[in-house]
Amino acid sequence: MDRRTLSQLLSPEGWALLAQLPPYDEEQALRLSEGLRARGLDPDLVAGALTQSRLRNRARSKFGEFAGEMLFTESGLEQATRLAVAARHARRYADAGVQHVADLGCGLGGDAMAMAALGLRVLAVELDEETATLATVNLRAFEHAQVRLADATEVDLAADGIDAVFADPARRTRSGARVFDPRAYSPDLDTLLGLRHQVPNLGLKVGPGIPYTALPSQTHAQWISVDGNVVEAGLWFGDLATEGAGRSALLLSGESAHVISAPGDADARPVQAPAADLGAYLYEPDGAVIRAGLVAQLAERIEGHLLDESIAYVSTASAHETPFAVGYRVLDSFDFGLKRLRAYLRTREVGRVTIKKRGTAVVPDQLRQQLGLRGPNEATIVLTRLRGKQSVIVVEPLTRG
């Protein structure tokens, strides 16, 4: 968005236009645009307003009803913390008795909003001018929140009276490609970890794929999934790490929240669960549990074992209620072969198949086409290794209570 369009959107006319737009509908967008231009509205303003309408519509999955009063950029929205997760971050700071938080790399201001909503003073720092402007708009209702256009590494934390830091480093290149190496974050992870010497109460948002070897031993590392999707990992230090050093997985779904954890050094190798033959039930751990290296802890909870030491499927002799994995009843299993699998499914008149896989190079969409299935029935199959062989496990989902 260029400066002129942004200025127009922030004008009384632009803000009024945003308020008047109907819920975004891709099929009606062109007609609506033509109608607004026919009324004499500036084409750039119309285009900018419709872009914001589209982004606000997408943002509802992260920000709920608050999205209708916010402004976004494409990249900023993609990287923004979900409101439910930001609220968890903010609660750590409030519970630690923090008074003044520096949100370094605040982006569009989602985390700063959550912290300010709990009455914390927030200094939101952002290097990109457009993003900082939008963050200012998004934080306009919070008198204790200030946005500063600055380099996060140049903020004098002591001079600003900061007693806690939250940092969300950029993890994308200018072209939009994801950055997985913590040394390539902006600012890089080592620079941010160095802030502990100034402010011990430090929280860092990092990519969920961060290797354990990149973690300091004495931190609490928590991976978070929302409705089954892993969205981030967070590193917590000082009074913010109420759990002590270790790793955990936090699963959020609706109003429910469940945590599984293991104390110790955050950079330690995960405990290995035992492996044994396929039992009557199969469990697929949530991605956050896998990322946090807590599959063995889950297996112990549900009295299960791995099918293969390198694959995160847990099998049990009996059914168990757990929020940390999706459960299936095992119906059948056999060695993988296209002809055998096709015959098996066709005999049972299966026309729609859900394909789960781990430890195999099979591409589900390609396999689905190769099977050429027809019929009224549905089936779920798991492609993985059993006893060292590529295998098919036929399952049916367990209903959660």
C-alpha positions in Angstrom: 0.0 0.0 0.0 1.5 3.3 -1.0 1.6 6.4 1.3 -1.1 8.2 -0.6 -3.6 5.3 -0.4 -2.8 4.8 3.3 -3.4 8.5 3.9 -6.7 8.3 2.1 -7.8 5.3 4.2 -7.0 7.2 7.4 -8.9 10.2 6.4 -12.5 10.7 7.6 -13.8 9.9 4.1 -11.7 6.7 4.0 -12.7 5.5 7.5 -16.3 6.2 6.7 -16.1 4.1 3.5 -14.6 1.2 5.4 -17.4 1.3 7.9 -20.0 1.3 5.1 -18.7 -1.6 3.1 -20.8 -4.8 3.2 -19.1 -8.1 4.3 -16.5 -9.0 1.7 -17.7 -11.2 -1.2 -15.1 -12.0 -3.8 -17.8 -12.5 -6.5 -19.3 -9.0 -5.8 -16.0 -7.1 -5.3 -15.6 -6.0 -8.9 -19.3 -4.8 -9.2 -19.0 -3.0 -5.9 -15.7 -1.4 -7.0 -17.3 -0.2 -10.2 -20.3 1.2 -8.3 -18.1 3.2 -5.9 -16.0 4.6 -8.7 -19.2 5.6 -10.5 -20.1 7.6 -7.4 -16.9 9.7 -8.0 -14.7 8.0 -5.3 -11.0 8.0 -6.0 -10.0 4.6 -7.6 -7.0 4.2 -5.3 -9.2 4.8 -2.2 -11.7 2.3 -3.5 -9.0 -0.3 -4.2 -7.4 0.2 -0.8 -10.7 0.0 1.0 -11.7 -3.2 -0.7 -8.3 -4.7 0.0 -8.8 -3.9 3.7 -12.3 -5.4 3.6 -10.8 -8.6 2.1 -8.1 -8.7 4.7 -10.5 -8.0 7.6 -12.6 -10.9 6.4 -9.6 -13.2 6.5 -8.4 -11.7 9.8 -11.6 -12.8 11.6 -10.1 -16.3 12.1 -7.3 -14.7 14.1 -8.9 -11.6 15.7 -12.6 -12.3 15.8 -14.8 -9.2 15.9 -11.8 -7.0 16.5 -10.8 -7.5 12.9 -13.5 -5.1 11.8 -11.8 -2.2 13.4 -8.2 -3.0 12.4 -6.0 -2.3 9.4 -3.8 -5.0 7.8 -1.1 -5.8 5.3 -1.0 -9.2 3.6 2.3 -10.2 5.1 1.5 -8.6 8.5 -1.7 -10.6 8.8 0.0 -13.8 7.9 2.6 -13.4 10.6 0.3 -11.9 13.2 -0.3 -13.7 16.5 -3.8 -15.1 16.9 -5.9 -13.3 19.5 -6.3 -16.5 21.6 -2.5 -17.0 21.6 -1.7 -13.3 22.2 -4.0 -13.4 25.3 -1.9 -16.3 26.6 1.3 -14.3 26.1 -0.2 -11.3 27.8 -1.3 -13.3 30.8 2.3 -14.4 31.4 3.4 -10.8 31.7 0.5 -9.8 33.9 0.9 -12.8 36.2 4.6 -12.0 36.5 3.8 -8.5 37.9 5.3 -6.7 34.9 4.6 -3.0 34.6 6.1 -1.9 31.2 6.7 -4.2 28.3 8.7 -3.5 25.2 7.1 -5.3 22.2 10.1 -5.5 19.8 9.0 -6.1 16.2 5.3 -5.5 17.1 4.1 -5.9 13.5 0.4 -4.9 13.3 0.1 -4.8 17.1 -1.8 -8.0 18.0 0.3 -8.9 21.0 0.6 -5.3 22.1 -3.2 -5.1 22.0 -3.6 -8.1 24.2 -1.1 -6.8 26.8 -2.5 -3.3 26.8 -6.0 -4.8 27.3 -4.7 -6.2 30.7 -3.6 -2.8 31.8 0.1 -3.1 31.0 2.1 -0.2 29.6 3.4 -1.2 26.2 6.1 0.3 24.1 5.5 -1.2 20.6 8.6 -0.9 18.4 8.4 -1.5 14.6 11.1 -0.7 12.0 8.8 -0.7 8.9 7.0 2.7 8.6 3.8 1.4 7.0 3.4 -1.4 9.5 4.1 1.0 12.4 1.4 3.3 11.1 -1.1 0.5 11.0 -0.1 -0.6 14.5 -0.7 2.9 15.7 -4.2 2.7 14.2 -4.8 -0.7 15.7 -3.7 0.4 19.2 -5.6 3.7 19.2 -8.0 2.6 21.9 -5.3 1.8 24.4 -3.9 5.0 26.1 -1.0 3.0 27.7 0.3 1.7 24.4 2.8 3.7 22.4 4.1 2.8 19.0 7.7 3.8 18.1 9.2 3.7 14.6 12.7 2.4 15.4 15.2 -0.5 15.1 14.4 -3.0 17.9 18.1 -3.5 18.6 18.7 0.2 19.3 16.0 0.8 21.9 17.5 1.9 25.3 15.4 -0.4 27.5 16.7 1.0 30.8 16.0 4.6 29.7 12.5 3.7 28.9 11.9 1.9 32.2 11.2 -1.5 30.5 11.0 -4.4 32.9 10.0 -7.1 30.4 10.5 -7.7 26.7 8.5 -9.6 24.1 10.1 -10.0 20.7 8.7 -11.4 17.5 11.6 -11.4 15.0 10.8 -11.3 11.2 11.0 -14.8 9.8 10.6 -14.1 6.2 12.8 -12.7 3.5 11.8 -9.6 1.5 10.4 -11.9 -1.2 8.1 -13.6 1.4 10.0 -16.9 1.7 10.0 -18.4 5.2 13.3 -18.3 7.2 13.9 -21.5 9.2 17.4 -20.8 10.5 17.2 -18.8 13.8 20.5 -17.1 12.8 18.7 -15.6 9.8 15.8 -14.1 11.9 15.7 -10.3 11.9 16.9 -9.6 14.6 18.7 -12.9 14.8 18.0 -15.2 17.8 21.4 -14.7 19.5 21.0 -10.9 19.5 17.5 -11.3 21.1 18.8 -13.8 23.7 21.4 -11.3 24.7 18.6 -9.0 25.9 18.4 -11.2 29.0 21.4 -9.4 30.4 19.4 -6.2 30.4 15.9 -7.5 31.1 15.7 -11.0 32.5 11.9 -11.2 31.8 12.1 -12.1 28.2 9.7 -13.8 25.8 10.5 -14.7 22.2 8.2 -15.9 19.5 10.0 -18.3 17.2 9.1 -20.6 14.3 7.7 -24.0 15.4 10.4 -25.7 13.4 13.2 -24.4 15.6 15.7 -27.2 16.4 16.3 -28.1 20.0 20.0 -27.4 19.5 19.2 -23.7 18.9 17.5 -23.4 22.4 19.2 -22.3 25.6 19.1 -25.0 28.2 17.5 -22.8 30.8 14.3 -21.7 29.1 10.8 -22.9 28.9 10.0 -23.6 25.3 6.3 -24.0 24.5 4.8 -25.1 21.2 1.2 -24.0 20.5 -1.4 -25.5 18.3 -4.8 -24.0 17.6 -7.5 -26.4 16.4 -4.9 -28.9 15.5 -2.6 -26.5 13.6 0.8 -25.7 15.0 1.1 -21.9 14.9 4.3 -21.0 16.9 6.8 -21.8 19.5 7.6 -19.4 22.4 10.7 -19.1 24.6 10.2 -17.8 28.1 12.8 -16.6 30.6 12.9 -15.1 34.1 9.5 -14.7 35.9 7.7 -15.4 32.7 8.8 -19.0 32.7 6.5 -20.1 35.6 6.9 -23.7 34.6 10.7 -23.7 34.9 13.1 -25.0 32.3 11.7 -27.6 29.9 9.4 -28.1 27.0 5.6 -28.2 26.7 2.8 -28.3 24.2 -0.3 -26.1 24.6 -3.4 -27.1 22.6 -6.1 -24.6 22.2 -9.5 -25.3 20.7 -12.5 -23.1 21.3 -12.6 -22.4 25.1 -10.5 -25.4 26.0 -6.8 -25.4 26.7 -4.6 -28.5 27.5 -0.9 -28.7 28.3 1.5 -31.6 28.3 5.1 -30.9 29.5 8.4 -32.3 30.6 10.9 -30.5 32.9 14.6 -30.3 32.3 17.0 -28.7 29.8 15.1 -27.3 26.8 17.8 -28.4 24.4 17.9 -32.0 25.6 17.1 -34.9 23.2 13.6 -36.2 23.5 12.9 -39.3 25.5 12.4 -42.3 23.2 9.2 -44.3 23.6 9.4 -48.1 23.1 8.3 -49.6 19.8 6.1 -52.7 19.4 3.5 -54.3 17.2 0.3 -52.7 16.1 -2.5 -52.9 18.7 -6.2 -52.4 18.5 -6.0 -48.6 18.5 -3.9 -46.0 16.8 -3.2 -42.5 17.9 -1.9 -39.6 15.9 -0.3 -37.0 18.2 -1.0 -33.3 17.8 1.7 -31.5 15.9 2.6 -29.4 18.9 3.2 -32.6 20.9 5.5 -33.9 18.2 7.4 -30.6 17.8 7.9 -30.4 21.6 9.4 -33.9 21.6 6.7 -35.2 24.0 5.5 -38.3 22.1 7.0 -40.6 24.7 5.2 -38.7 27.5 1.9 -39.1 25.6 2.5 -42.8 25.0 3.1 -43.3 28.7 -0.2 -41.5 29.5 -2.3 -43.7 27.2 -0.3 -46.9 27.9 0.9 -47.1 24.3 4.0 -47.6 22.2 5.4 -46.5 18.9 5.0 -48.6 15.7 8.4 -47.6 14.6 11.1 -45.7 16.6 11.3 -42.9 14.0 7.6 -42.4 13.4 5.2 -40.6 15.7 2.2 -43.0 15.7 1.2 -44.5 19.0 -0.7 -47.7 19.3 -2.6 -49.1 22.3 -4.5 -52.2 23.3 -7.5 -50.2 24.5 -9.2 -46.9 23.8 -8.2 -43.8 25.8 -9.6 -40.3 26.0 -6.8 -37.7 25.3 -6.9 -34.2 24.0 -3.3 -34.6 22.7 -3.9 -37.0 19.9 -6.6 -38.1 17.4 -7.6 -41.7 18.0 -8.6 -44.5 15.6 -9.8 -48.0 15.9 -7.8 -50.4 13.8 -9.9 -52.5 11.4 -7.2 -54.1 9.3 -3.6 -54.0 8.2 -1.5 -55.4 5.4 1.7 -54.7 3.3 1.4 -51.8 1.0 0.8 -52.6 -2.7 -1.2 -50.5 -5.2 -3.1 -53.5 -6.7 -3.9 -55.0 -3.3 -5.0 -51.7 -1.8 -7.2 -51.0 -4.8 -8.8 -54.4 -4.7 -9.4 -54.2 -0.9 -11.2 -50.8 -1.3 -13.2 -51.7 -4.3 -14.4 -54.9 -2.7 -15.8 -52.7 0.0 -17.3 -50.2 -2.4 -15.2 -47.4 -1.1 -15.5 -44.2 -3.2 -14.0 -41.7 -0.9 -10.8 -42.4 1.1 -9.0 -40.2 3.7 -5.2 -40.9 3.5 -3.0 -40.3 6.5 0.8 -41.0 6.2 4.1 -40.9 8.0 7.4 -42.4 7.0 6.5 -43.0 3.4 7.1 -41.1 0.1 3.6 -41.8 -1.2 1.8 -38.6 -2.3 -1.9 -38.9 -1.2 -3.4 -37.0 -4.1 -1.5 -39.1 -6.6 -2.4 -42.3 -4.8 -6.1 -41.3 -4.7 -6.1 -40.9 -8.5 -4.3 -44.2 -9.1 -6.9 -46.0 -7.0 -9.7 -44.8 -9.2 -12.3 -45.6 -6.6 -16.1 -45.6 -7.0 -18.8 -46.5 -4.5 -21.0 -45.1 -1.8 -18.7 -45.9 1.2 -15.8 -44.0 2.9 -12.6 -45.3 4.5 -9.6 -43.9 6.3 -6.2 -45.5 5.7 -2.8 -44.9 7.3 0.3 -45.4 5.3 3.4 -46.0 7.5 6.0 -48.6 8.4 5.2 -51.8 10.3 8.0 -54.2 11.2 10.2 -52.4 8.8 7.8 -52.7 5.8 5.7 -50.1 4.0 2.2 -50.9 5.2 -1.5 -50.0 5.1 -3.5 -49.7 8.3 -7.3 -49.4 7.8 -8.9 -47.4 10.6 -12.0 -45.6 11.7 -11.9 -42.4 13.8 -12.9 -42.6 17.4 -15.6 -40.1 18.4 -14.4 -37.7 21.1 -16.7 -37.4 24.1 
